[in-house]
Amino acid sequence: MNEEKRINQFYEIIESRTIGSAEFVVGHNPNAPDPYVCWMCKNGTDYNWGRYRKTLEQARAELNIRCRDEKRYLRDTRQMPPKNRDDRER
């Protein structure tokens, strides 16, 4: 499969996760002072709230935090059902 590369502000999107209707992505630009970024993305082209990082590990950690927070938000606003019984009791 040969998918077209996604680029935003000279950063190639190298990872993405969708939580509910929100997409979070990690971009990479080897020529930038902070070569990695984590954005929230809407409609596949509208990138917001970039958090720029020095390493891929830092960008992935940011991605994990943002996905976790989005899951909590959706759960707390009852837009996402609990994953298991333990989550229902909290």
C-alpha positions as a Markdown table, in Angstrom:
| # | Residue | x | y | z |
|---|---|---|---|---|
| 1 | Met | 0.0 | 0.0 | 0.0 |
| 2 | Asn | 1.4 | 3.4 | -1.0 |
| 3 | Glu | -0.2 | 6.1 | 1.0 |
| 4 | Glu | 0.6 | 9.8 | 0.4 |
| 5 | Lys | 2.7 | 11.5 | 3.0 |
| 6 | Arg | 1.1 | 14.0 | 5.2 |
| 7 | Ile | 3.1 | 17.2 | 5.8 |
| 8 | Asn | 2.3 | 20.2 | 8.0 |
| 9 | Gln | 4.7 | 23.1 | 8.4 |
| 10 | Phe | 7.6 | 21.0 | 6.9 |
| 11 | Tyr | 6.9 | 18.2 | 9.4 |
| 12 | Glu | 6.1 | 14.8 | 8.1 |
| 13 | Ile | 3.4 | 13.1 | 10.1 |
| 14 | Ile | 4.9 | 9.8 | 11.3 |
| 15 | Glu | 2.3 | 8.6 | 13.8 |
| 16 | Ser | -1.3 | 9.2 | 14.5 |
| 17 | Arg | -4.0 | 8.1 | 16.9 |
| 18 | Thr | -7.7 | 8.8 | 16.9 |
| 19 | Ile | -9.6 | 9.1 | 20.1 |
| 20 | Gly | -13.3 | 9.7 | 19.6 |
| 21 | Ser | -13.5 | 12.4 | 16.9 |
| 22 | Ala | -10.1 | 13.8 | 17.8 |
| 23 | Glu | -6.8 | 12.8 | 16.0 |
| 24 | Phe | -3.4 | 13.4 | 17.6 |
| 25 | Val | -0.3 | 13.2 | 15.5 |
| 26 | Val | 3.5 | 13.2 | 15.8 |
| 27 | Gly | 5.4 | 15.0 | 13.1 |
| 28 | His | 9.1 | 15.0 | 12.3 |
| 29 | Asn | 11.3 | 17.6 | 10.6 |
| 30 | Pro | 15.1 | 16.8 | 10.9 |
| 31 | Asn | 16.0 | 20.4 | 10.1 |
| 32 | Ala | 14.0 | 22.1 | 12.8 |
| 33 | Pro | 15.5 | 23.2 | 16.2 |
| 34 | Asp | 12.9 | 20.9 | 17.8 |
| 35 | Pro | 12.6 | 18.2 | 15.2 |
| 36 | Tyr | 9.4 | 16.5 | 16.7 |
| 37 | Val | 6.0 | 17.9 | 17.3 |
| 38 | Cys | 2.7 | 16.6 | 18.7 |
| 39 | Trp | -0.5 | 18.2 | 17.3 |
| 40 | Met | -4.2 | 17.8 | 17.6 |
| 41 | Cys | -5.6 | 17.5 | 14.1 |
| 42 | Lys | -9.1 | 18.0 | 12.8 |
| 43 | Asn | -10.4 | 16.9 | 9.4 |
| 44 | Gly | -6.9 | 15.5 | 8.5 |
| 45 | Thr | -5.6 | 19.0 | 7.6 |
| 46 | Asp | -6.3 | 21.4 | 10.5 |
| 47 | Tyr | -3.4 | 21.1 | 13.0 |
| 48 | Asn | -3.6 | 22.9 | 16.3 |
| 49 | Trp | -1.9 | 23.1 | 19.7 |
| 50 | Gly | 1.6 | 22.0 | 18.6 |
| 51 | Arg | 3.9 | 20.9 | 21.4 |
| 52 | Tyr | 7.5 | 20.8 | 20.0 |
| 53 | Arg | 10.0 | 18.4 | 21.4 |
| 54 | Lys | 13.7 | 17.5 | 20.9 |
| 55 | Thr | 13.3 | 13.7 | 20.8 |
| 56 | Leu | 10.9 | 11.1 | 19.4 |
| 57 | Glu | 10.5 | 9.7 | 22.9 |
| 58 | Gln | 9.4 | 13.1 | 24.2 |
| 59 | Ala | 6.9 | 13.5 | 21.4 |
| 60 | Arg | 5.5 | 10.0 | 21.9 |
| 61 | Ala | 5.2 | 10.7 | 25.7 |
| 62 | Glu | 3.3 | 13.9 | 24.8 |
| 63 | Leu | 1.1 | 11.9 | 22.4 |
| 64 | Asn | 0.3 | 9.4 | 25.1 |
| 65 | Ile | -0.6 | 12.1 | 27.6 |
| 66 | Arg | -2.9 | 13.9 | 25.2 |
| 67 | Cys | -4.6 | 10.6 | 24.2 |
| 68 | Arg | -5.1 | 9.7 | 27.9 |
| 69 | Asp | -6.5 | 13.2 | 28.6 |
| 70 | Glu | -8.9 | 13.0 | 25.7 |
| 71 | Lys | -10.1 | 9.5 | 26.8 |
| 72 | Arg | -10.7 | 10.9 | 30.3 |
| 73 | Tyr | -12.5 | 13.9 | 29.0 |
| 74 | Leu | -14.8 | 11.7 | 26.8 |
| 75 | Arg | -15.4 | 9.3 | 29.7 |
| 76 | Asp | -16.2 | 12.2 | 32.1 |
| 77 | Thr | -18.6 | 13.8 | 29.7 |
| 78 | Arg | -20.1 | 10.4 | 29.0 |
| 79 | Gln | -19.1 | 10.4 | 25.4 |
| 80 | Met | -17.0 | 7.2 | 25.7 |
| 81 | Pro | -18.1 | 4.1 | 27.7 |
| 82 | Pro | -15.8 | 2.8 | 30.4 |
| 83 | Lys | -13.4 | 0.1 | 29.1 |
| 84 | Asn | -13.8 | -2.2 | 32.0 |
| 85 | Arg | -15.6 | -2.6 | 35.3 |
| 86 | Asp | -12.8 | -0.9 | 37.3 |
| 87 | Asp | -13.3 | 2.3 | 35.3 |
| 88 | Arg | -17.0 | 2.3 | 36.0 |
| 89 | Glu | -16.4 | 2.5 | 39.7 |
| 90 | Arg | -14.2 | 5.6 | 39.6 |
